[in-house]
Amino acid sequence: MILINGIEEDKIAVTDRGLTYGDGVFRTLAARGGKPLCWRLHYAKLRGDCERLGIPAPGENILLDEIASVAQDMTECVIKIIVTRGQGTRGYTLPLPAQPTRIVIRSPLPNYPAENTDKGIKARICELRLADQPRLAGVKHLNRLENVLARAEWNDSRIAEGLLLDQHGNIIEGVMSNLFILRSGVLLTPDLSRCGVAGATRERILAWADQTGIPAKIQDIPLNTLWDAEEVMVCNSLIGVWQIREIDKSGKIWERGTLTPSIREYLAKY
């Protein structure tokens, strides 16, 4: 089911700037019993991303009503919220005032293999390198071509995720996830001030570390730091957290860790 500006339909204008320029933002989250999980955090991030691009954010109650409408007959589902700057004429000049397009989409939860959670996953290092763009760093904007091209690099179903590096050789994120590593007892996650997406689950894990007294740092993580980590994890709002047990073609294999299950238990509480 899809609502566009509150109306059930599946078409937008060809002049919508989300289509023509990727001029918009989105958030993907789980819903249970018609209610979005971790809603306040997701909405705060959506609103913040809209502000970064200068797009008026939809009202919170409007979105909650629309999510309840599309998810009402599903026990659990995925909700994707898209906000574009709306329609515009040809050219890059911003339409003033902007009349944003608001899209709420419902889809089934992905059917990931249970072993991804139980045993961990195999990942690979992608060849594509993320470009630096501090103006967009952290924002979940609609132009995700880097992720699309990176995901196209492999067809091996045994590989569940690809890791993306920046132009300086630092690990930034997964193709569909954020990254954490445990090294010398400190939980590290990449600095996203130049590129990458700041996900809601990443923020939740940082909050968990603070609550439990586990040292955590946001910093540059060169690729060679990965190899002597005690535990490597990827996370997002749908998978929760998966431990990386193997990096394809590297010969590197990690034993099953103890931190990932603790984080997973925390995330499951919502």
Stockholm file with secondary structure:
# STOCKHOLM 1.0

chainA/1-270         MILINGIEEDKIAVTDRGLTYGDGVFRTLAARGGKPLCWRLHYAKLRGDCERLGIPAPGENILLDEIASVAQDMTECVIKIIVTRGQGTRGYTLPLPAQPTRIVIRSPLPNYPAENTDKGIKARICELRLADQPRLAGVKHLNRLENVLARAEWNDSRIAEGLLLDQHGNIIEGVMSNLFILRSGVLLTPDLSRCGVAGATRERILAWADQTGIPAKIQDIPLNTLWDAEEVMVCNSLIGVWQIREIDKSGKIWERGTLTPSIREYLAKY
#=GR chainA/1-270 SS CEEETTEECSCCCTTBHHHHHCCEEEEEEEEETTEETTHHHHHHHHHHHHHHHTCCCCCHHHHHHHHHHHHTTCSEEEEEEEEECCBCCSSSSCCSSCCCEEEEEEECCCCCCHHHHHTCEEEEEEEEEECCCTTTTBCCBSCCHHHHHHHTTCCCTTEEEEEEEETTSBEEEESSSEEEEEETTEEEEECCSSSSBCCHHHHHHHHHHHHHTCCEEEECCBHHHHHTCSEEEEEETTTEEEEEEEETTTCCBCCCCSHHHHHHHHHTTC
#=GC SS_cons         CEEETTEECSCCCTTBHHHHHCCEEEEEEEEETTEETTHHHHHHHHHHHHHHHTCCCCCHHHHHHHHHHHHTTCSEEEEEEEEECCBCCSSSSCCSSCCCEEEEEEECCCCCCHHHHHTCEEEEEEEEEECCCTTTTBCCBSCCHHHHHHHTTCCCTTEEEEEEEETTSBEEEESSSEEEEEETTEEEEECCSSSSBCCHHHHHHHHHHHHHTCCEEEECCBHHHHHTCSEEEEEETTTEEEEEEEETTTCCBCCCCSHHHHHHHHHTTC
//
